[in-house]
Structures are given as C-alpha cells and as structure tokens.
Amino acid sequence: MAVNSPLPVAADLKPVGGLDIGYAQAGIKKPGRKDVLVMKLAESATVAGVFTKNRFCAAPVQVSKANLAAVANGGKPIRALVVNTGNANAGTGEPGLANANATCAALAKLLGCDAQQILPFSTGVILEPLPVDKLVAGLPDAIANLKADNWYNAAEAIMTTDTQPKAASRTVDICGHSVTMTGISKGAGMIKPNMATMLGYLAIDAKVSQEVLNELVKHAADHSFNCITIDGDTSTNDSFMLIATGTGSLAIANAAGTEYEELKAAVTDIARNLAQQIIRDGEGATKFITITVEEGDTVEECRKIAYSIAHSPLVKTAFFASDPNLGRILAAIGYAGVDDLDVTKLDMYLDDVLVAKNGGRNPAYQEQDGQRVMRQSEITVRVKLGRGANTATVWTCDLSHDYVTINADYRS
C-alpha cells in the first residue's frame, strides 16, 4: 500500500477540453489488464516534453523526440500519444525503432493523420522485443472508447509494479481565467529521474505557445520529478509530457507577466503532487521521507548532498527499521562530493529534533527523541550547511525487504 496516499477518485479527475482518452487490453505481458492507452488531442493543442538522459534510451523515446523536433521545424502538430505497458521496447536496436514507428503509423492511419504526429511511449521489461502486433491490434478498441472522462482508466493503463493508480486534478483561477489541469503518472521502482519520471502526462486547457510550453515543462520537471528517488536508478524510458489543449480562455504567448507566473506555479504544484505519489508508492515503501538541505553555497551542492542521503542503502534501511543510526546520514553528507564543506558548521534535524550541532552530536539529543521521529510514516531530514542562502529538497522512501522481493520476481 502507498504511504498516506489515498486512491484517486475517478469522479474527481476533471476532463480537460480538447483531450480524449481511450484504453485497451492487448495482452502485451499478461491477459486481462489495461495495457494500451491513446490520448487524442485537439488541433489547437501544443505538446512539450522532457526525456531520460540514459544513453540506452528506449526506442519510443527516440521516436517521440524526433517527432517533437519535426514540429519545432515547421511540421504538423502532434495529434495523439500512445502508451503501452508490459514492455519497455528498450535495448531493442533497429527492430525496436521499427516497432515504435509501426505503432505510430498504425494509430495515424486510424486517426487520419501523419505518423510523425504521434508520440509513442512504452514501459515495462527492458531488452525484450515489443509484441507490436498485439499493441496494434488493441488500438481500435482504445479508439472506440475515447472519451474526455477516462483519466482513472488512463492511470491504471500505464501501471507496472505500481500498487495503485496515480492521478491529480484541479481547476484554478488565473487572473480571471478558469484553467483545468489533470495529470497521471506511473513509477514505483527504477526511479531516479534525470529529467522526469518513468511516465508522466499532464494536460491543461490553456493556450500556450510552443516556446513557452518548452520552458514550462522543464521548470515543472526540475521542481518535481527531478527531485525524487526510490533506488537511484534512472530508467531508459523516463518521459514527462505537458499538453496545453488551447480550448480554455487563458492564452500565454511569452514567459513573462503575472499570468505566466501563476500558471507556472500551478503546473509545478500539480507535477510535484504526481511526483510525490510515485515516492509514496515506491516498491516496498513504508515511509515517505523529505530531505531538505539549507544554507548551501549553491542549489547544486544542496541537491548533491540531499541525493547522497536519499540514495544511501544504509540510510534507507535504517529508516525502514526505525533505527536512529544517524551517523549514516552524516557519512552520506561527507561523501557527497562537496570537497570544501566545513562540517564544523553543520546542523542536522529529524523533524523538530536537533540531532547534530556544529558537526557533532547535539549534547541535548536523546535517543528516544530520534526513535519517536523514525517510527513515523512521514519524516523530514533537515541539514543546515552554514555556508550560503541556497536550498534544495528531495523526496525519497525507505528500503524494505519487499523491495528486494519485488525486483527479484519482476520478470516472472
């Protein structure tokens, strides 16, 4: 079960004008589960995305990047996204690229557009050939049930080892304009994004120029999906897509002014919610942990130290055991790679408990206070470096026996 993360309620996931969603059960890995998703876009829509920096990036990532580049070079706008689960189509070479392109061509034929107007995405087992015939055979069913209020089914259709669907939705007022935004994400393991998450899709009904949307998606990812880690592994398929359907009254032509700033804040906030849902549903997770590093010389060094703590198996297993073995956290800070760090200025807190002061154990610290915090399902670690005014926050989870079990049995 996800840590303090209730199931989404289908009725609460608001339709976004200009976007219809359909799904199918194609039997890509296992029969009887939703594993193909189609998102059809209005002609007024703009699409932007960020993708994995893993050098073994999957075939659909390569094709999606190429098709988005074609739009930037004057090509026709993106008309649909197609997602399959159960197979990552990664590490599959030229046949994998051919299968990703074949998927685009098949959907384009059904929708009456060009193959370059389709963005494909895959998630699942790496190094296995994509059963493209099954995927293509499922597309007509997905198109047949296209409708605006299919977000809950969409969230289920992109799951792999997730224990529950992940979705968020809200309507916000921006300078007198009502803006609806709804998104879904998936991921529970192989999570240390270097741009986004395993898969994330967020739609808004505002009209946003392509240049502005490109900037907006990067900002949102950097302050949400790029601040999470479960196991320190960056996937081959990470993709986060932002879709502005252009059917609402808000129009943003440049990245300046109150309207843009308010939209940026709202988009980033919902993206952060989707990212944190991934951590709460981390494979085998029992605790949700916030790590904030303050008073750093740069944001980069703060994030480096936060990730060093968040990635440490020794730290994560201590959290699982509710064991305040806090020297493990200090060690992770020390080997983070900030070579000129003066540890004699460092303070560290567990929630409200001052554990370390001036680089050593706080004389007033009591073990029972640390245990009280460590037993909680949500824990905050605060590190104050005493060397500047910058801050970074990372979200992670503990490392349990179940994480090993899930990944040992993943392909079976």
C-alpha positions in Angstrom: 0.0 0.0 0.0 1.2 3.5 -0.8 2.3 5.6 2.2 -0.5 8.0 3.2 -1.7 8.3 -0.4 -5.4 7.5 -0.9 -6.7 6.1 -4.2 -7.7 8.7 -6.7 -11.5 9.1 -7.2 -12.5 8.8 -10.8 -15.2 11.4 -10.5 -12.8 13.9 -9.1 -10.5 13.7 -12.2 -11.7 16.6 -14.3 -11.9 16.3 -18.1 -9.6 18.7 -20.0 -11.3 20.2 -23.0 -9.6 19.1 -26.3 -8.3 15.8 -25.0 -10.0 12.4 -25.3 -8.7 9.2 -23.7 -9.2 5.6 -24.7 -7.6 2.3 -23.5 -7.5 -1.4 -24.4 -6.5 -4.8 -23.0 -4.0 -6.0 -25.6 -2.3 -8.8 -23.6 1.1 -7.4 -24.1 2.6 -9.0 -21.0 -0.4 -10.5 -19.2 -4.0 -11.0 -20.3 -6.9 -9.2 -18.7 -5.2 -5.9 -17.8 -5.3 -2.5 -19.3 -2.1 -2.0 -21.2 -2.6 0.3 -24.1 -3.5 4.0 -23.8 -4.4 6.5 -26.5 -4.7 10.2 -25.9 -6.2 12.1 -28.8 -5.6 15.9 -29.0 -7.4 18.8 -30.5 -5.8 20.6 -33.4 -5.3 23.6 -31.1 -3.0 21.6 -28.7 0.7 22.1 -28.2 2.9 19.5 -26.6 6.3 19.6 -24.9 8.3 17.0 -23.0 11.4 16.1 -21.2 13.0 12.7 -21.5 15.5 10.4 -19.9 19.2 11.1 -20.3 20.1 7.4 -20.1 22.3 6.5 -23.0 20.2 3.4 -23.6 17.1 5.5 -24.1 14.2 3.4 -25.4 13.1 3.3 -29.0 9.8 5.2 -28.3 11.8 7.9 -26.5 13.9 8.3 -29.6 10.9 8.5 -31.9 9.0 10.9 -29.6 12.0 13.3 -29.5 12.3 13.1 -33.3 8.6 13.8 -33.8 8.6 16.7 -31.4 11.7 18.1 -33.2 9.8 17.9 -36.5 7.0 20.1 -35.1 9.7 22.6 -34.0 11.0 22.6 -37.6 7.6 23.5 -39.0 5.9 20.1 -39.1 2.3 19.3 -38.4 1.2 19.5 -34.7 1.1 16.4 -32.5 -2.4 14.8 -32.6 -2.1 11.8 -30.3 0.0 10.0 -27.8 0.1 6.2 -27.4 1.4 4.3 -24.4 1.9 0.6 -23.8 2.9 -1.1 -20.6 4.4 -4.5 -20.0 7.3 -4.0 -22.4 9.8 -1.1 -22.5 10.9 -1.5 -26.1 14.4 -0.5 -24.8 17.7 -2.2 -25.7 16.0 -3.4 -28.8 18.1 -1.8 -31.5 16.8 -1.1 -35.0 13.9 -3.6 -34.7 12.7 -1.6 -31.7 12.8 1.6 -33.6 10.9 -0.1 -36.5 8.2 -1.3 -34.0 7.8 2.2 -32.4 7.4 3.7 -35.8 5.0 1.0 -36.9 2.9 1.8 -33.8 2.8 5.5 -34.8 1.9 4.6 -38.4 -1.0 2.3 -37.3 -2.5 4.8 -35.0 -2.1 7.6 -37.5 -4.0 5.6 -40.1 -6.9 5.1 -37.7 -6.9 8.8 -36.8 -6.4 10.2 -40.3 -3.1 12.0 -39.6 0.6 11.5 -40.3 2.8 9.1 -38.3 5.0 12.0 -37.3 2.0 13.5 -35.5 2.0 10.6 -33.0 4.2 10.3 -29.8 4.8 6.7 -28.6 5.7 5.7 -25.1 6.5 2.3 -23.5 7.2 1.0 -20.0 8.0 -2.5 -18.7 10.7 -5.1 -19.2 13.9 -4.0 -20.9 15.7 -6.0 -23.6 12.6 -7.8 -24.8 11.1 -7.4 -28.3 7.9 -5.4 -28.3 4.9 -7.5 -29.3 3.9 -4.8 -31.8 1.2 -7.0 -33.4 -0.7 -7.2 -30.1 -0.2 -3.5 -29.5 -1.5 -2.5 -32.9 -4.4 -5.0 -32.6 -5.5 -3.2 -29.4 -5.6 0.3 -31.0 -9.1 0.1 -32.5 -10.6 -0.8 -29.0 -8.7 2.1 -27.5 -10.1 4.5 -30.1 -13.6 3.0 -29.7 -13.8 4.1 -26.1 -12.2 7.5 -26.5 -13.9 10.0 -24.1 -12.9 13.0 -22.0 -13.5 11.5 -18.6 -11.3 8.4 -18.9 -8.5 9.7 -16.7 -8.8 7.0 -14.0 -8.6 4.2 -16.6 -5.7 6.0 -18.2 -3.8 6.0 -14.8 -4.5 2.2 -14.5 -3.4 1.6 -18.1 0.2 2.8 -17.5 0.9 0.9 -14.3 3.7 -1.7 -13.9 4.7 -2.6 -10.4 2.6 0.3 -9.0 0.2 -0.8 -6.3 -2.3 1.9 -7.3 -3.0 4.4 -10.0 -1.6 7.9 -9.6 -3.6 11.0 -10.7 -4.3 14.6 -9.7 -6.7 17.2 -10.9 -7.8 20.7 -10.1 -9.3 23.9 -11.5 -7.5 27.1 -10.7 -8.3 30.8 -11.3 -5.5 32.7 -13.1 -6.2 36.4 -13.5 -9.9 35.7 -14.0 -9.4 32.7 -16.3 -10.6 29.3 -15.2 -7.9 26.7 -16.0 -8.5 23.0 -15.7 -5.5 20.7 -15.3 -5.4 16.9 -14.8 -2.4 14.5 -14.9 -1.3 10.9 -14.3 2.0 9.4 -13.5 3.4 5.9 -13.0 6.5 4.5 -11.3 7.4 2.6 -8.2 10.9 1.3 -8.9 13.9 2.2 -11.1 13.3 5.8 -10.1 16.0 8.5 -10.0 14.9 10.6 -12.9 17.4 12.8 -14.7 14.6 14.9 -16.2 11.2 13.5 -15.2 9.7 10.2 -14.1 9.1 6.8 -15.5 6.0 8.2 -17.2 4.0 11.4 -16.5 1.3 13.2 -18.5 -0.2 16.5 -17.5 -2.9 18.3 -19.6 -4.1 21.9 -19.2 -6.8 23.6 -21.2 -4.9 26.9 -21.6 -3.5 28.1 -24.9 0.3 28.2 -24.5 2.8 28.9 -27.3 5.3 26.1 -28.1 8.3 28.1 -26.9 6.7 28.9 -23.6 5.5 25.3 -23.1 9.0 24.0 -23.7 10.3 26.3 -20.9 7.3 25.5 -18.6 7.7 21.7 -18.8 11.4 21.9 -17.9 10.7 24.1 -14.9 7.9 21.8 -13.7 10.1 18.7 -14.1 13.1 20.3 -12.3 11.0 21.2 -9.3 9.0 17.9 -9.1 10.1 14.8 -10.9 13.7 15.7 -10.8 13.6 15.9 -7.0 12.6 12.2 -6.4 14.4 9.0 -5.9 13.5 5.5 -4.9 16.5 3.4 -5.7 18.9 5.7 -7.6 18.3 4.0 -11.0 17.5 6.2 -14.0 15.2 4.4 -16.4 15.6 4.0 -20.1 12.1 5.3 -20.7 11.6 8.3 -18.5 9.2 10.8 -20.1 7.2 13.7 -18.7 4.8 15.4 -21.2 2.9 18.6 -20.8 -0.1 19.2 -23.1 -1.8 22.6 -23.5 -5.0 21.9 -25.4 -5.8 25.5 -26.2 -9.5 25.2 -25.5 -9.7 27.5 -22.5 -9.8 31.2 -22.3 -6.3 31.7 -20.9 -3.6 32.4 -23.6 0.1 32.6 -22.8 2.3 33.9 -25.5 5.5 34.6 -23.6 7.2 33.5 -20.4 6.7 36.8 -18.5 4.0 38.5 -16.6 1.6 37.6 -13.8 -0.5 35.1 -15.9 2.6 33.1 -16.8 4.0 33.1 -13.2 0.7 31.9 -11.8 0.3 29.2 -14.4 3.9 28.1 -13.8 3.2 27.8 -10.1 0.0 25.8 -10.6 1.6 23.4 -13.1 4.6 22.9 -10.9 2.4 22.2 -7.9 0.4 19.5 -9.6 3.5 18.0 -11.1 5.0 17.9 -7.6 1.9 16.1 -6.3 2.2 13.5 -9.1 5.9 13.0 -8.4 5.4 12.6 -4.7 2.7 9.9 -5.3 5.4 7.9 -7.0 7.6 8.0 -3.9 4.7 7.2 -1.7 4.1 4.1 -3.8 7.8 3.1 -4.0 8.4 -0.6 -4.3 8.1 -1.9 -0.7 8.0 1.6 0.8 6.7 2.1 4.3 7.8 5.6 4.8 7.8 8.9 2.9 10.9 11.0 3.6 11.6 14.6 2.8 15.2 15.7 2.7 15.9 19.4 2.7 19.4 20.8 2.6 19.6 24.5 3.5 22.2 27.3 3.7 24.2 25.9 0.8 26.6 27.9 -1.4 24.7 26.7 -4.5 21.5 24.8 -5.2 23.6 22.2 -7.0 25.6 21.3 -3.9 22.4 21.2 -1.8 20.8 18.8 -4.2 24.0 16.7 -4.4 24.0 16.3 -0.6 20.3 15.6 -0.5 20.6 12.9 -3.1 23.6 11.4 -1.4 21.4 10.9 1.8 18.4 9.7 -0.2 20.4 7.1 -2.2 22.3 5.5 0.6 21.1 1.9 1.2 22.4 2.2 4.8 20.3 5.3 5.5 17.2 3.9 3.8 17.4 0.6 5.7 17.8 2.5 8.9 14.6 4.4 8.1 12.8 1.1 7.4 13.9 -0.3 10.8 13.0 2.9 12.6 16.6 2.9 13.8 18.1 6.4 14.6 21.5 5.3 13.4 22.1 8.9 12.3 25.8 8.6 11.8 24.9 7.0 8.5 23.3 10.3 7.4 26.4 12.3 8.4 28.6 9.8 6.4 26.4 10.3 3.3 26.8 14.1 3.6 30.5 13.7 3.9 31.0 11.6 0.8 28.5 13.6 -1.3 31.4 15.3 -3.2 31.3 18.8 -1.8 35.0 18.9 -1.2 35.3 22.2 0.6 32.4 21.5 3.0 33.2 22.7 6.5 31.4 20.1 8.7 32.1 22.1 11.9 29.3 24.5 10.7 26.7 21.8 10.0 23.5 21.2 11.9 21.0 18.4 11.3 17.4 17.9 12.4 15.0 15.0 12.3 11.7 16.9 12.1 11.9 19.2 15.2 14.7 17.3 16.9 18.2 18.8 16.7 20.4 15.7 16.3 23.8 17.2 15.2 25.2 20.6 16.1 28.4 22.1 14.7 29.2 18.8 13.0 28.9 16.7 16.1 26.2 15.1 18.3 24.0 17.6 19.9 24.7 17.3 23.7 21.0 17.7 24.4 19.9 14.9 21.9 18.2 11.9 23.4 17.9 8.6 21.6 14.2 8.3 22.4 13.6 11.5 20.6 15.2 10.1 17.4 13.2 6.9 17.7 10.0 8.8 18.1 10.6 10.5 14.7 11.9 7.4 13.0 8.7 5.5 13.8 6.6 8.0 11.9 5.4 7.1 8.4 6.5 10.6 7.2 9.8 12.0 8.2 11.7 15.2 7.4 15.5 15.4 7.5 16.9 19.0 7.6 20.6 19.7 7.0 21.9 23.2 7.5 25.3 23.7 5.9 26.0 27.2 7.3 27.7 28.4 4.1 25.1 30.3 2.0 21.5 31.0 1.2 20.5 28.2 -1.2 18.2 25.3 -0.5 17.1 22.1 -2.3 14.6 19.4 -1.4 14.5 15.8 -2.4 11.8 13.2 -1.7 12.5 9.5 -1.1 11.3 6.4 0.7 12.8 3.7 2.9 14.3 0.4 1.6 12.5 -2.7 2.8 12.6 -6.5 2.4 9.8 -6.2 -0.1 11.8 -4.0 -2.5 14.2 -6.9 -3.0 11.4 -9.4 -3.4 9.5 -7.3 -5.9 12.6 -6.8 -8.1 13.8 -10.4 -7.8 10.5 -11.6 -9.1 9.8 -8.8 -11.6 10.0 -10.8 -14.8 8.2 -13.9 -13.5 
